[in-house]
Amino acid sequence: MPSLRRRLLAWYRAHRRDLPWRRTRDPYAIWVSEIMLQQTRVDTVVPYYERFLTAFPTVRALADASSDEVMRAWAGLGYYRRARMMHEGARQLRDQAGGAVPTTRDELRAVRGIGPYTAGAIASIAFGEAVGLVDGNVARVLSRLFAIDLDMKASGARVAAEIADALVAPRAPGDFNQALMELGATVCTPRGPACHACPVADVCRARTERRVDALPRVAPRAAPRGLAMRALVATSAEAVVLGRRRATLRFGGMWEPPCIEGEGEAPWPTWLTIARDVALVRHVLTHRRLEVTVDASHGRASALERACVALATSLGDTYDAVCAVRTDALDSVGLSTLAKKVLAAARPPA
């Protein structure tokens, strides 16, 4: 095991990618990067990470920001619950610890929005605590290296976590954990692992047993279920009606044209002149395949104000605010990718 650690650390220090979160030991910056990197590609995260830290450079700055400010900075990254939970965690640390980030994995786990993997990453990278971690990349590396023939979404994950804790290098835990992550991201990949470039290929049980392509074992993911929706894009010459989704819902905290789920009668104000079915927008999430039928209405600003009041009443379970937003100020609110698609689909062709 000492030899394996030395070889992985030497490989990582020679081959690691130059990523902005690897140039800091600031636990808050590492926290932000790890939350953003969950289920999102590295090249997508880099510009968001840099803009987010510019806007909110400290735990206290994030805690003091409004929900709208945070969601606007996150807009486009998806999985918006991550941002809401991190915002809640920052407020917890501001109120209970003066903005200080805990230094151990166990203490970090008590912070809202910080799970086992993120706690291990912050504790080992920022504070040098000798604890392991398991994300998708590490799970794949360990399942092949030790031939873990168990479902990595169930019992296999527990075995991998135990191995990660036992394997971590005590003198450089942060670098060692990042070495495992880097190996999984760049060499021991899901498709076509480059065993010839792996620094520990000679001790990999899956390679010895010719089972690299069979591991890790993961139960197949269910196909996304279809969900029909209907949206109303109500505009005047200068504004558009948007609602902010309640925090507990899908896309919580984000702004969008008012929308309902299902195929029932839409509660649009009857006095609006509405063009029905002007577009169909498709949007695929991890577990849902959304098909949004778009209605459109264009009228006077006074009609938009009345519509906001009516929609806030009829859709109060979905939105905690409904208002007319100037079209030249849309960049100042947090719009989900789906909301942007719906707005674009409702625009008449030039």
C-alpha positions as CSV (number, residue, x, y, z in Angstrom):
1,M,0.0,0.0,0.0
2,P,2.8,2.6,0.7
3,S,4.1,1.9,-2.8
4,L,0.7,2.4,-4.3
5,R,0.3,5.7,-2.5
6,R,3.8,6.9,-3.6
7,R,3.1,6.1,-7.2
8,L,-0.3,7.7,-7.3
9,L,1.1,10.9,-5.7
10,A,4.0,11.1,-8.0
11,W,1.8,10.6,-11.1
12,Y,-0.7,13.3,-9.8
13,R,2.0,15.8,-9.2
14,A,3.4,15.3,-12.7
15,H,0.1,15.1,-14.6
16,R,-2.6,17.0,-12.8
17,R,-4.6,19.6,-14.7
18,D,-4.1,23.2,-13.7
19,L,-7.5,24.0,-12.3
20,P,-8.3,27.2,-10.3
21,W,-9.5,25.4,-7.2
22,R,-6.2,23.5,-7.1
23,R,-4.4,26.8,-6.5
24,T,-5.9,27.5,-3.1
25,R,-6.3,26.0,0.3
26,D,-9.2,28.2,1.1
27,P,-11.9,25.8,2.5
28,Y,-14.7,28.1,1.3
29,A,-13.4,28.1,-2.3
30,I,-12.9,24.4,-2.2
31,W,-16.4,24.0,-0.9
32,V,-17.8,26.0,-3.8
33,S,-15.8,24.1,-6.4
34,E,-16.9,20.7,-5.0
35,I,-20.6,21.6,-5.0
36,M,-20.4,23.0,-8.6
37,L,-18.5,19.9,-9.8
38,Q,-21.2,17.5,-8.7
39,Q,-22.9,16.3,-11.9
40,T,-21.3,19.0,-14.0
41,R,-18.3,19.0,-16.4
42,V,-15.1,20.7,-15.3
43,D,-14.9,22.9,-18.4
44,T,-18.4,24.1,-17.7
45,V,-17.7,24.8,-14.0
46,V,-14.5,26.9,-14.4
47,P,-16.1,30.3,-15.5
48,Y,-19.0,29.9,-13.1
49,Y,-16.6,29.2,-10.2
50,E,-14.5,32.3,-11.0
51,R,-17.6,34.5,-11.4
52,F,-19.2,33.1,-8.2
53,L,-16.1,33.8,-6.1
54,T,-15.8,37.3,-7.5
55,A,-19.5,38.0,-6.5
56,F,-19.3,36.1,-3.1
57,P,-15.6,35.9,-2.0
58,T,-16.3,34.7,1.5
59,V,-18.7,32.6,3.5
60,R,-20.1,35.8,5.0
61,A,-20.5,37.4,1.6
62,L,-22.5,34.4,0.4
63,A,-24.6,34.3,3.5
64,D,-25.4,38.0,3.3
65,A,-26.5,37.8,-0.3
66,S,-30.2,37.5,-1.3
67,S,-31.6,34.3,-2.7
68,D,-32.1,36.0,-6.0
69,E,-28.5,37.1,-6.2
70,V,-27.2,33.6,-5.5
71,M,-29.6,31.9,-8.0
72,R,-28.7,34.5,-10.7
73,A,-25.0,33.7,-10.3
74,W,-25.9,29.9,-10.5
75,A,-28.3,30.2,-13.4
76,G,-27.3,27.8,-16.2
77,L,-25.4,25.3,-14.0
78,G,-28.5,23.2,-13.2
79,Y,-29.3,21.1,-10.2
80,Y,-30.3,24.3,-8.5
81,R,-30.9,22.7,-5.1
82,R,-27.1,22.6,-4.7
83,A,-27.0,26.4,-4.7
84,R,-29.9,26.8,-2.3
85,M,-28.4,24.3,0.1
86,M,-24.9,25.9,0.0
87,H,-26.6,29.3,0.6
88,E,-28.3,27.8,3.7
89,G,-25.0,26.3,4.8
90,A,-23.3,29.7,4.5
91,R,-26.0,31.3,6.6
92,Q,-25.7,28.6,9.2
93,L,-21.9,29.2,9.5
94,R,-22.4,32.9,9.6
95,D,-24.9,32.7,12.4
96,Q,-23.3,29.9,14.4
97,A,-19.6,30.1,13.7
98,G,-18.9,33.7,12.6
99,G,-18.4,32.5,9.0
100,A,-15.6,30.0,9.9
101,V,-15.6,26.7,8.0
102,P,-15.2,23.6,10.3
103,T,-11.9,21.8,10.0
104,T,-12.9,18.1,10.3
105,R,-15.0,15.8,8.2
106,D,-17.4,15.1,11.1
107,E,-17.9,18.8,11.9
108,L,-18.4,19.6,8.2
109,R,-21.1,17.0,7.9
110,A,-23.2,19.1,10.3
111,V,-23.3,21.9,7.8
112,R,-26.4,22.1,5.6
113,G,-25.6,21.1,2.0
114,I,-22.3,19.3,2.8
115,G,-22.5,15.5,2.3
116,P,-19.9,12.8,3.0
117,Y,-18.0,13.4,-0.2
118,T,-17.8,17.2,0.0
119,A,-16.9,16.9,3.7
120,G,-14.0,14.6,2.9
121,A,-12.8,16.9,0.1
122,I,-12.7,20.0,2.2
123,A,-11.2,18.3,5.3
124,S,-8.4,16.6,3.4
125,I,-7.6,19.3,0.8
126,A,-8.0,22.4,2.9
127,F,-7.0,21.1,6.4
128,G,-4.9,18.0,5.7
129,E,-7.2,15.6,7.6
130,A,-6.4,12.0,6.6
131,V,-9.8,11.0,5.5
132,G,-10.9,9.4,2.3
133,L,-13.7,10.4,-0.1
134,V,-15.7,8.7,-2.8
135,D,-17.2,10.5,-5.8
136,G,-18.0,8.9,-9.2
137,N,-14.5,9.0,-10.4
138,V,-13.0,7.5,-7.2
139,A,-15.7,4.8,-7.1
140,R,-14.7,3.7,-10.6
141,V,-11.0,3.6,-9.8
142,L,-11.4,1.7,-6.5
143,S,-13.9,-0.7,-8.0
144,R,-11.4,-1.7,-10.7
145,L,-8.3,-1.5,-8.6
146,F,-9.8,-3.8,-5.9
147,A,-12.3,-5.7,-8.1
148,I,-15.3,-4.6,-6.0
149,D,-18.0,-6.8,-7.5
150,L,-20.9,-5.0,-5.9
151,D,-23.4,-2.4,-7.0
152,M,-21.7,1.0,-6.5
153,K,-25.0,2.7,-5.8
154,A,-25.6,0.4,-2.8
155,S,-23.2,-2.0,-0.9
156,G,-20.3,-1.3,-3.2
157,A,-20.3,2.4,-2.2
158,R,-19.9,1.4,1.5
159,V,-17.0,-0.9,0.6
160,A,-15.4,1.8,-1.5
161,A,-15.7,4.3,1.4
162,E,-14.0,1.9,3.8
163,I,-11.2,1.3,1.3
164,A,-10.8,5.1,0.6
165,D,-10.3,5.8,4.3
166,A,-7.8,2.9,4.7
167,L,-5.9,3.9,1.6
168,V,-5.6,7.7,2.0
169,A,-2.0,9.0,2.3
170,P,-1.6,10.3,5.9
171,R,1.0,13.0,5.0
172,A,-0.7,14.3,1.8
173,P,-4.4,13.3,2.0
174,G,-5.6,16.2,-0.1
175,D,-3.2,15.4,-3.0
176,F,-3.9,11.7,-2.7
177,N,-7.6,12.1,-2.9
178,Q,-7.3,14.4,-5.8
179,A,-4.9,11.9,-7.5
180,L,-7.7,9.3,-7.3
181,M,-10.2,11.8,-8.7
182,E,-7.8,12.8,-11.5
183,L,-7.1,9.3,-12.4
184,G,-10.8,8.5,-12.8
185,A,-11.4,11.7,-14.8
186,T,-8.5,11.4,-17.2
187,V,-7.3,7.8,-17.3
188,C,-9.6,5.3,-15.7
189,T,-12.6,6.7,-17.5
190,P,-16.1,5.1,-18.1
191,R,-15.4,4.5,-21.7
192,G,-12.1,3.1,-22.9
193,P,-9.8,3.3,-19.8
194,A,-6.2,4.0,-20.8
195,C,-4.6,1.3,-18.8
196,H,-1.3,1.8,-20.5
197,A,-1.1,5.3,-18.9
198,C,-2.2,4.2,-15.4
199,P,0.6,4.4,-12.8
200,V,-0.9,1.4,-10.9
201,A,-2.1,-0.8,-13.7
202,D,0.2,-3.6,-12.6
203,V,-1.7,-4.0,-9.3
204,C,-5.2,-3.5,-10.7
205,R,-7.2,-6.6,-10.1
206,A,-9.8,-5.8,-12.7
207,R,-7.1,-5.6,-15.3
208,T,-5.5,-8.8,-14.1
209,E,-8.8,-10.6,-14.3
210,R,-9.7,-8.9,-17.6
211,R,-12.8,-7.3,-16.1
212,V,-12.0,-3.6,-16.6
213,D,-15.0,-3.1,-18.9
214,A,-17.4,-5.0,-16.5
215,L,-16.6,-2.7,-13.5
216,P,-17.9,-0.8,-11.7
217,R,-21.2,-2.5,-11.3
218,V,-24.0,0.0,-11.3
219,A,-27.8,-0.8,-11.5
220,P,-29.2,0.7,-14.7
221,R,-30.8,4.1,-14.3
222,A,-34.5,4.3,-15.0
223,A,-35.4,6.2,-18.2
224,P,-36.6,9.8,-17.5
225,R,-40.4,9.9,-17.2
226,G,-42.3,12.2,-19.4
227,L,-44.1,15.3,-17.9
228,A,-46.4,17.5,-19.9
229,M,-46.4,21.2,-19.0
230,R,-47.9,24.5,-20.2
231,A,-46.3,27.9,-19.9
232,L,-47.6,31.4,-20.6
233,V,-45.3,34.1,-22.0
234,A,-47.2,37.3,-21.3
235,T,-45.4,40.4,-22.5
236,S,-45.9,44.1,-23.1
237,A,-43.7,46.4,-25.1
238,E,-41.1,46.5,-22.3
239,A,-41.7,43.7,-19.9
240,V,-42.6,40.0,-19.4
241,V,-44.4,38.3,-16.6
242,L,-42.2,35.9,-14.5
243,G,-42.8,33.9,-11.4
244,R,-40.2,32.8,-8.8
245,R,-40.6,29.1,-8.0
246,R,-40.9,28.1,-4.4
247,A,-37.7,26.8,-2.9
248,T,-39.0,23.3,-2.3
249,L,-39.9,22.7,-5.9
250,R,-37.9,21.7,-9.0
251,F,-36.0,24.8,-10.2
252,G,-36.7,26.3,-6.8
253,G,-35.7,29.9,-6.4
254,M,-35.4,30.4,-10.2
255,W,-37.6,32.7,-12.3
256,E,-39.7,31.6,-15.3
257,P,-42.8,32.3,-17.3
258,P,-45.8,31.1,-15.3
259,C,-46.2,27.3,-15.8
260,I,-48.4,24.5,-14.8
261,E,-47.8,20.7,-14.9
262,G,-50.2,18.3,-16.5
263,E,-52.7,18.6,-19.3
264,G,-55.6,20.3,-17.4
265,E,-57.1,23.7,-18.1
266,A,-54.5,26.4,-17.6
267,P,-55.5,29.1,-15.1
268,W,-54.5,32.0,-17.4
269,P,-56.6,35.2,-16.9
270,T,-59.6,34.9,-19.3
271,W,-59.5,38.6,-20.2
272,L,-56.0,38.2,-21.8
273,T,-55.8,37.7,-25.5
274,I,-53.8,34.5,-25.8
275,A,-52.3,32.7,-28.7
276,R,-52.4,29.0,-27.9
277,D,-49.8,26.4,-28.6
278,V,-47.3,28.7,-30.3
279,A,-44.4,26.4,-29.6
280,L,-43.4,23.1,-28.0
281,V,-40.2,23.1,-25.9
282,R,-38.5,19.8,-24.9
283,H,-36.0,19.7,-22.0
284,V,-34.5,16.6,-20.5
285,L,-33.5,16.3,-16.8
286,T,-31.9,13.3,-15.0
287,H,-35.3,11.8,-14.0
288,R,-37.8,13.8,-16.1
289,R,-38.4,14.5,-19.8
290,L,-40.3,17.8,-19.9
291,E,-42.5,18.8,-22.8
292,V,-43.7,22.4,-22.4
293,T,-46.5,23.8,-24.6
294,V,-46.1,27.5,-24.8
295,D,-48.9,30.0,-24.9
296,A,-48.3,33.7,-25.6
297,S,-50.0,37.0,-24.9
298,H,-49.0,40.5,-25.8
299,G,-50.7,43.6,-24.5
300,R,-50.5,46.8,-22.5
301,A,-48.4,47.2,-19.4
302,S,-51.6,47.7,-17.3
303,A,-52.8,44.3,-18.5
304,L,-49.5,42.7,-17.4
305,E,-49.8,44.2,-13.9
306,R,-53.4,42.8,-13.6
307,A,-52.1,39.4,-14.9
308,C,-49.4,39.3,-12.2
309,V,-52.0,39.7,-9.4
310,A,-54.3,37.1,-10.9
311,L,-51.5,34.6,-11.5
312,A,-49.9,35.1,-8.1
313,T,-53.3,34.1,-6.6
314,S,-54.0,31.1,-8.9
315,L,-50.5,29.8,-8.8
316,G,-49.5,30.6,-5.2
317,D,-48.6,27.0,-4.5
318,T,-45.9,27.2,-7.2
319,Y,-44.6,30.7,-7.0
320,D,-43.7,32.9,-4.1
321,A,-43.6,36.0,-6.3
322,V,-45.1,37.0,-9.7
323,C,-44.2,40.2,-11.3
324,A,-43.5,42.0,-14.6
325,V,-39.7,42.1,-15.3
326,R,-38.3,44.6,-17.9
327,T,-37.0,42.7,-20.9
328,D,-33.8,44.7,-20.7
329,A,-33.3,43.5,-17.1
330,L,-33.7,39.7,-17.7
331,D,-30.0,39.2,-17.1
332,S,-30.5,40.5,-13.5
333,V,-32.8,37.6,-12.4
334,G,-32.0,33.9,-12.2
335,L,-33.5,32.2,-15.2
336,S,-33.2,28.5,-15.7
337,T,-32.1,27.1,-19.0
338,L,-35.7,25.8,-19.5
339,A,-37.1,29.3,-18.8
340,K,-34.7,30.8,-21.4
341,K,-35.8,28.1,-24.0
342,V,-39.5,29.0,-23.3
343,L,-38.9,32.7,-23.7
344,A,-37.0,32.2,-26.9
345,A,-39.7,29.9,-28.3
346,A,-42.4,32.5,-27.8
347,R,-40.7,35.3,-29.7
348,P,-42.1,35.8,-33.1
349,P,-39.7,35.2,-36.0
350,A,-37.7,38.2,-37.1
